[in-house]
């Protein structure tokens, strides 16, 4: 069952927003690991680094899913019109 262009466009926008939020959270965790602090415990650094990597990997995967939906929209005439309009 093929999705219509409006649904594909909405999913593309949603996944881009999810990816942007995950990217922002991942960057904040990364900044928490590189900003010097006197009370840092190594396990906290490892947890923050792991969380940063996890959020950044999720962001990359959501951006790739959004790109897949964008490519599907480009293949249809109705999808091209939607992309040009918005």
Secondary structure, DSSP 8 states (H G I E B T S, - for coil): ----HHHHHHHHHHHHHHHHHHHHHHHHHHHHHHS--TT--HHHHHHHHHHHHHHHHHHHHHHHHHHHHHHHHHHSHHHHHHHHH-
